[in-house]
Amino acid sequence: MTRDHSRAADSRGPADKPPSKQPAARQDHFFADPDEVVLGAVDTFDESRPPSSLWSDAWSSLRRQPLFWVATALTLLIIVVALFPGLFSSADPQYCTLTEHLEKPRAGHPFGFDRQGCDVYSRVVYGARASVTVGLLATLFASLIGTVIGATAGYYGGWADSILARLTDIFYAIPVILAAIVVMQVFRSRATVFSVVVVISLFAWVNVARIARGAVMGVKNADFITAATALGVSRFRILLRHVLPNAVAPIIVTATTQLGTFIVLEATLSFLGLGLPSSIVSWGQDISSAQANLRTDPALLFYPAGALALTVLAFIMMGDAVRDALDPKAVRR
Amino acid sequence: MAKYLGKRLLQLIPVFFGATLLIYALVFLMPGDPIAALGGDRGLNEEVAARIRAERHLDQPFLIQYLYYIKGIFTLDLGTTLNARPVLEVVANAYPVTVKLALMALAIEAVMGVATGLIAGLRKGGVFDSTFLVVSLVVIAVPTFVMGYVLQFFIGVKLGWLPPTAGTDPGFKSLLMPACALAAVSYAYVLRLTRVSVFETSTADFVRTATAKGLTRHRVVSHHILRNSLIPVVTFLGADLGALMGGAVVTEGVFNIHGVGHALLQAIRQMEPSAVVSLVTVLVMVYMLSNLLVDLLYAALDPRIRYDS
């Protein structure tokens, strides 16, 4: 709550609220400027203002962050490229002629050709789809699994908590990349975007689960939960309608932060030859195949790698902005 | 303290069995029949195949196989690979290099991250701070294997300062560049954690008190701010050691280092379930123990934290 108050004081400044309210007899005493004392924020709080929710607060703070707008513009661009790659490139990324082997860039083919004679620019454009799809879907599923497990553990407590906490510990102890390498071996060449998504979400839900458990435990002893219980609302309904909506902010922050990590994970798996099959254009594979010509044609590696880094950067900046907006404890610049 | 340690070690037991069971199950799911493949095109005599399966308990149900494996761990008899090499030898050959690589990366990220994070946190909003925030964003966005290739190309090939690949039994110099590539992403996290933590601590009342009683700035920073800011950083570093050893799979591929990652990928390709399970199990144990070590370090950093209560 203190955050609301100080924000209200910040945005309007002391000028709006002249100290005329103070009794005249006490004017010869020292008064600190309302902005200098924490209590000043309470004094200047305007009760007639409609109460602001966490979301409207977050939005108003997001709106003022340049980082957020840069991230949004980049993210939108990348999503449009992923949805409609045809708009950006007329060449077919899978149509390769060996006669074009390592040809230099020319009009219509700004990035030149790779070892197989494929148009590098169109492969970079079409590669966005795999990365973005895997990133978004894996984040969605991992967050769902993590929220269900974490919320159940935190809300019901007791033996449910003990069992789920051990389960979380077990998955926490196995590095995601190693588990993914071993499991992807099962799919071999039959891997699809969906199997990569499933494998990542099955092993990467732990962080969300831990955060969700803590957030739910923090909310469940609040007075309004006691009130709901006293009114005879069922426990499950309380969890769904009262506890979860109030615990969802840290979950969203963790999920957004992980999105970039999942994109990197997919690229790493494809790079190791254990991710997407060659029938799907992906940056990880292109980086891996460009590596053979690194000494003579480093540009072949830098185009897909640059696209990958730019995508991850966009999502990480988005995660940073969302965290700053939603986390009351985050230090503001 | 002893009681706390005992409790924590007891808690590790179910995690250990759960994690090994999970890994064993995953490897069990791996496709292909390595025994049938031993015979090559001609195929294997039924009798011989059955004997090899019985020797390796492959004819038993899954859980029995797992129990045999656990027994093997406790008697330090991890069995042999299909070409009769003791698995223990495979593990013992692969680990030293990866441990060296991971520890070097950990040292790099800890020293660099805390140093730059401290300066950035003390002068929050300044030029240094802003520059390194941008650097950390870019470093996080570049995946480890891309970072590896970029370093390899510029420092190894173009400038020729360090050897571009490591090969067998690499020394400090040839591991320096791989360690930097491996440490890069975590360095950015250490920098950001330290920065926020230092900033929060430097506004605390006890720091003002320390300054007010006339301590030098140097002493305030080193004894009051830094020490109290380190807990989240140490937590991260402890959890990161395991992650670094896991992430070494990729770095080792780029720089051709024959460590755990190399051995693991080879074992997977050659369908050697026993080697895969053992390599991953040791990693999981390193991970669990380094997390425990971190929890014990808390008391050294913050005397208010006590373990007996």
Chai-1 contact restraints between the chains, C-beta under 6 A:
chainA,res_idxA,chainB,res_idxB,connection_type,confidence,min_distance_angstrom,max_distance_angstrom,comment,restraint_id
A,R166,B,P14,contact,1.0,0.0,6.0,A-B,restraint_1
A,D169,B,V15,contact,1.0,0.0,6.0,A-B,restraint_2
A,I170,B,V15,contact,1.0,0.0,6.0,A-B,restraint_3
A,I170,B,G18,contact,1.0,0.0,6.0,A-B,restraint_4
A,I170,B,A19,contact,1.0,0.0,6.0,A-B,restraint_5
A,A173,B,V15,contact,1.0,0.0,6.0,A-B,restraint_6
A,A173,B,A19,contact,1.0,0.0,6.0,A-B,restraint_7
A,A173,B,V284,contact,1.0,0.0,6.0,A-B,restraint_8
A,A173,B,Y287,contact,1.0,0.0,6.0,A-B,restraint_9
A,A173,B,M288,contact,1.0,0.0,6.0,A-B,restraint_10
A,I174,B,A19,contact,1.0,0.0,6.0,A-B,restraint_11
A,I174,B,V284,contact,1.0,0.0,6.0,A-B,restraint_12
A,P175,B,A243,contact,1.0,0.0,6.0,A-B,restraint_13
A,P175,B,G246,contact,1.0,0.0,6.0,A-B,restraint_14
A,I177,B,G246,contact,1.0,0.0,6.0,A-B,restraint_15
A,L178,B,G246,contact,1.0,0.0,6.0,A-B,restraint_16
A,L178,B,V280,contact,1.0,0.0,6.0,A-B,restraint_17
A,V182,B,L26,contact,1.0,0.0,6.0,A-B,restraint_18
A,V183,B,L26,contact,1.0,0.0,6.0,A-B,restraint_19
A,Q185,B,M30,contact,1.0,0.0,6.0,A-B,restraint_20
A,Q185,B,I268,contact,1.0,0.0,6.0,A-B,restraint_21
A,V186,B,L29,contact,1.0,0.0,6.0,A-B,restraint_22
A,V264,B,P143,contact,1.0,0.0,6.0,A-B,restraint_23
A,A267,B,P143,contact,1.0,0.0,6.0,A-B,restraint_24
A,T268,B,V250,contact,1.0,0.0,6.0,A-B,restraint_25
A,F271,B,F145,contact,1.0,0.0,6.0,A-B,restraint_26
A,L294,B,F153,contact,1.0,0.0,6.0,A-B,restraint_27
A,R295,B,V157,contact,1.0,0.0,6.0,A-B,restraint_28
A,P298,B,F153,contact,1.0,0.0,6.0,A-B,restraint_29
A,L301,B,Y149,contact,1.0,0.0,6.0,A-B,restraint_30
A,A305,B,V146,contact,1.0,0.0,6.0,A-B,restraint_31
A,A309,B,A141,contact,1.0,0.0,6.0,A-B,restraint_32
A,A309,B,V142,contact,1.0,0.0,6.0,A-B,restraint_33
A,V312,B,A141,contact,1.0,0.0,6.0,A-B,restraint_34
A,L313,B,A141,contact,1.0,0.0,6.0,A-B,restraint_35
A,I316,B,I140,contact,1.0,0.0,6.0,A-B,restraint_36
A,I316,B,A141,contact,1.0,0.0,6.0,A-B,restraint_37
A,V331,B,V196,contact,1.0,0.0,6.0,A-B,restraint_38
A,V331,B,F199,contact,1.0,0.0,6.0,A-B,restraint_39
